[in-house]
Amino acid sequence: MPDQPVAQPAPLGPASAFYLLLQLTDSALPIGAYSHSWGLEAAVQAEQLRDRAGVQGYLLGVLHLSLAPLEGRACGLAHGLAQGGSPAGMGKLQQQLQASRWAAEPRQASLDLGKRLAQLAERTWGISVPRAEGEPLHYPLAFGWICAQAGIGLEDTLRAFLFASLTGWVSAAVRLVPLGHSEGQRLLAQLYEPIETVVQQEILPVVKRDPALAWPALSSFAPLNERDCQAHQQLYSRLFQS
């Protein structure tokens, strides 16, 4: 059956929308993000990452090669679809995200986080999130949809999504490398400018195009990270689910 429009509440006021965005980026948000390292655990066990500088280089590579051009753009496109109040087009985005992750763990993790975020949004803010062909949306799609329905602007949505994602990676690095908590916070602060750069240069120019041109523009080329994600499944001892 074709997707049907989803009834949504009126957008929140500016102050309430801001507080909702803070909740979405909180590492304590109960969707299970803290239990995933996205391949970082395998990289640490292989002694590829030993200090903050190594972790910073790894995360910058992931940000530019995968997180921004794939999940970030998908989040922005989902935000645009949600502003029209219709899930039409979500199915195509969902299929592209499914096909872009060949390692099973991160692909399933994204679906699990999206499902839990959608359930939380319904219970907490009364925001309904559509499904794509009967399955929960991937996490970046659910994030973009929820922010749009809450009245949060596109740029702030993208900044929040990328920051929340990288916060999870840094949290894993603090536990795995290990890094001190202060070092972790310094690392996050050093990611402000790179996040803003990819928002302005790598995501917004794509998602603001005509939708017919924007759909094929999701991309990812981070083979070393994908290798780490795949290797994680065979680790003898693991702290994280991915």
N, C-alpha and C positions, 0 to 999 in steps of 0.2 A: 504494500500500500504506500502511496506517496506520503511524505511527511506532512503533518498538519501543523498549523500555527500553534504556538504555545502561549497560553495566557500568562501575562506577567504583571506584577504589581507596578505601581507608578515608581519612577526613579526616586531614590532617597534625596534628601536635601544635601547641600554641599558638605556640611559638617559630618552628617551621618555617613555619607559615602566615603569620606576621608577615614573615619574610624573603621569602617568595614575593610578598607584597603589595608590598614594597619593589621587587622586580624588576619587577612589573607597572607601577609608576608611574615607573620609570626612563626618562628620555628616550632612553637608549641601547638600549632594548629593540629587538631587530632585527626590527621588523614594518613599518618604513617610515613611521612617523607623522611623522618630521622633514621629510618631503618634501611635506607638505601645509600650506597656509595657511588653508584653509576660507573662501576669499573675501577674506581680509585683504590679499593682494597687490593685488587689484583696487582695494580701498578706498584703499590707500596710493598707488597710481599715479594715482588720481583726486584726490589731495591732500585726501582727507577726514580722514586721520589723519597728524598731524605730530609728536605728542609723547606722553609717557606718560599725561597726563590724557585725551587723546583715545582712546588705546587702552583705558584703563581703562573709560571710559564705553561703548565699543563692546562690550567683553567682558562687562560687567555686563548690557547689554541682551540679548546672546546667551544668557547664563546663565539669565536669568529667563524669556525668551520662547521659547527653543528647546531649549537643552541640557538644562535640568532637566526641563521638562514632557514632552519627547519622549524623548531618549536616556537621561536619568537614570531616568525611570519605567520605560522598557523594560528597562534594566539590573536594576532592582529586581525587576520581575516575572519576568525570566529567573532571577534568584537563587532566587526562591520555587519555580519549576518544578523547578529543579535539585535542590533539597533533597529532592524526592520521587523523584529518580532517573529521571524520565521526561521525554522531550522533548515530550509532548503539550501543545499550546498554543503551542509555539514558532512554528509555521507562521503563526498569526494575528498574532503580534507581528511576524514577518518581513514579512508583507504590509503591515502598517500603516507600518512604517518605510520600505518601498519606496515606498508611495504618498505619504508625507509630504515627500519630497525631490523637487522638480520639476527642480532643476538636476542635470545628469547627473554632473558631476565629484565632488561630495561623496557622492552616492549610491553610485557605484562605489568611491570611496575607503573608505567604511565597509565594503563587502563585502570589499575587498582586505585591509584591516586585520584584519577578523574571520577571514578564511581563514588569514592568516599567524599570528595569535595562536593559533588552534586547532591548527595544525601545531606551533607552538612548545610548547604545553601538552602535546601528546602525546609529543613527543621529550624534553622536559625534566622534566616532573613526572608523566608517565604518566596524564594526565587526558584522556579522550576527550570531544570536543565534538560533539554531534549536528549534522545538517544539516537544512535545512527545504526540503522538496520538491526535494531533490537539489542545492541550492546552499548555499554556506557561509553561516553566520549573519552578520548585521551585527555590527560591532565591539561595541556595548554589550551585545548578547545573549551573545556569546562571553565577554566580560569577566565578566558576572554569573554565567554558568554555571560558569566556572572557579573563581571565588572561592567559590561555594557548595560545590563539590565538594572544595575545599581546606579547608573548615571555617572560612572567614572569615565573620564576621557581616554582616548586611545593612547596618547603618549604616556600618561601615568600608568595605564594598564600594562603597557610594554615594560616600562621601568620596573614596576612591581614584580611582574612575572620573572624577568631576568634576575632581579636581585634575590627574590625568594629561591629561585633555582640554585643560584651560586652560593647562597647562604647554606643550603643543604650540603653542597660539595665541601665548603669550608668547614662546616661542623664535622663532617666525616674525616677531613684531614686533621683536625684538632685531635681526634681520638686515635687516628691510625699512624700518623707520621712518627711520633706525635708532635703537635705544635702547642705552645702555650695559648691560653685563651686570649691574652693580649695580642699575641702574634696573629691569631685568627682575626681579631678585630682590625688590626692594621692591614691585613690582607684584604678584607672586605672594603675598607676605605680606599685602597688602591684600585679597586674595581669600579668605583663610581664613574670615572671618566671613560674607561673602555665600554661600560654599559651604555652611557649616553651616546658615544660615538656610533655603536652598532644600531641603536634605536634610530638615530638621525640619518645614517648613511646606508644601512643594510636592510632595514625593515620598513620604515615609513615610505621610502620611494617605491617599494614594491606593493604594499597593501593599499596605497592610495591610487594605484593605477586602476584602469578599467578592470572589473573582476574577471573578464574573459582572458585577460593577459596575466592576471595575478595568480590564477590557480596553478599553472605549471611551475611557478617560481619558488616552490619549496625545494630545498637542496640540503645535502649533508655530505661532507667528505672529511671524516675524522677516523681513518682506518685504525690508528693506534688505539684510540679509545674503544672502538668497536672490538678490537682484539682483546683488550683488557676486560670488557664486559663479557665476552665469550669465555675467556679464561677463568673468570670468577666462578663459573658453574662447576669447575673441576678442582677448586681449592680444597685442600684437606681440612683446613680450619677456617671458619668464616664468622665474622661479627655481623655482617650486613646481608640483606636479601638480594642485593644486586651490586 
